[in-house]
Each structure stands twice: as C-alpha cells, then as structure tokens.
Amino acid sequence: MLKEFKDFIMKGNVLELAVAVIIAGAFGAIVTSFTNDVLMPPIGQALGGVDFTDLKIALAADEVAADGTVTEGAAIRYGMFIQKVVDFLIIAFILFMIVRTYNKATAKQEVEAAPAPDPGPSEKDILLQIRDLLKK
C-alpha cells in the first residue's frame, strides 16, 4: 500500500496539480488586490464616491458593548458580493485566454505532425483504367 501511494504521489499529474493549486492561490491574491485596490476605487469614485465594501442591507443593528466595542449586526453585504463577482470574471477571462492560447498551440502542432493523406488516384487515372478495361 505504501508503494502504491508513493507511485500515486510521484505521477506527473499529481505534482502538476499541486503546483497549479499553489499558483492559483497566489494568482487569486493578485486578482483580489487588483480588484480591491485598483479597479473598484475608480468605479466607486465614478459612481459618486461609493465604497463597495461598505454596501450592505442591515438586518439587525450593530451592538455597542459597555466597554465601547462594536459587534456588527447581521447584514446582507452585496458590495462584497459585487467585488467577488468581479474577481471571478477577471480570473475566468484570464483562464479562458490561457486555455485558448494553449488550444491554438496544440492544434498547430497536431496539424504539422499529421502526415498528408494519400491523394489516391486522380479522376483521369480512373477514367484511363476504365478505358483499358473496356478495351479488353
């Protein structure tokens, strides 16, 4: 069982998947930063100084304790949802571009690697064969 596990772990697909997950996590952080710090502030400013992280529908009031600490009440934070949707769209578009480029590159290699099909006899050759058979 240990040998099977070792063989499983050492397969290329598992290692590639592990690398992909790590890179995806780092890429997700970059996209989140891009969305929160670069993309959404100008959009919020264009919409009249809106900070999307503050957009919410309060379901319960915030509670203030005697020592001054504030506990947020329940709320629907649709501003955060908008930011997550933008994050998703950016990541999905970039992945689409990567897959599209990969597919184009592999399609060209397959076309180049495939040998040309045998054209077979031409129409003229077939007609000559028929004529020769008719003569016999």
N, C-alpha and C positions, 0 to 999 in steps of 0.2 A: 504494500500500500504506500509506503514511503517513496519507493522508486517511482510508482505511478504519479504521485504528487509532484515529485521532482521533475519528471518528464512533462507534466502538465504546465508547471511554472516556467520551464525553460523553453517552451514553444514560443515562436516569434510573435504570435498573435497576442498572447498574454502580456508580453513585455511591451508591445506596441500599444496595447490598450492602457496599460499603466502610465506610459509616457503621455498618451493622449489625455487621460484624466487630469494629470498634473498640469499639463499645458492649458487645458480647458479652464481649470480653476484660476490660473494666473490670467488668462485671457478674459475671463469673466470679471475679475477685479479691474482690469484695464477698461473694459467697456462700462462697468458701473461708474468708475471715476469719470470717464468721458461723458457719460450721460448726466451725472450729478453736477460735475464741476465745469463742463464746457458747453454742453448742448442745452440743458434745461434753463440755466440762468438767463441767457439771451431770449429764449422763448417766453419765460416768465416776465421778463422786462418788457417785451413787446406786447404782452397781454395786460400791461398795467402794473407791473411790479409784483406779480404773483409768485410765491414760493411754493412749488408743487408739493414739497414735503409737509407743508402746513395745511394743505387742503384736506378737510375731513368733515364728516357729519357726526356731530356729537350725539351719542345715545344716552350717556349719563354724564353728569357734571364732574369736573375734577374735584378731588377731595384734598383739603389742606389740613394737615395734622397740627397739633398744638405746637410742635417744635418748628413749624414752618415748611416741612417737606410736603411736596405736592405729589399726589398719586393721580395719574391720569385716569379719567373715566373711560368707559367703553366708547369706541368711535369707529366709524367706517372711514378708513384712510384711503380715499380714492386717489389722492395725489401720489401716494407711494405706488399705487397700482399703475397709474399712468407712467411713472418712471420705469417700473419693471417691464411694462409692455414695450416701451422704447428700447430698453436694454435687450429684450428678446428680439425685436425687429432688427437691431443692429447686428447681433450675433447671427441670426438666421440669414441675413443678407450676406455677411462675410463668409459663412459656411457655404452658402449657395455659390458664391463666386469661386471658392476653393474647389468645390466638387465639380463645378462646370469646367474650370481650367484643367483639372485632373482628367475628366472625361474626354476633353478635346485632345489632351496629350496622349492618352492611351489609345484613342481612336486612330490617331495619325500613325502610331507605332504599329497597330494591327493592320492598317491598310498597307503600310510599307512592307511589313513582314509577309503578308499573304502573297503567294505566287499568282501570277496572272493565269486565269483559266485557259485551258486549251481551246483555241477558237474552233477547232473541228473543221470539217471540210466546208468549203465555200459553196454557194449555190451553183456556181459554174462547174465545180468539181462533181457535184451530184448529178447535174444535167449531163455531163460527159459520161459518167458511169451508166446512166440510164440509156444514153445513145448506144454505148458499147454493148450493153446487154441486149438491146433491141436488134442490133446488127447480128448477134449470134443467133 
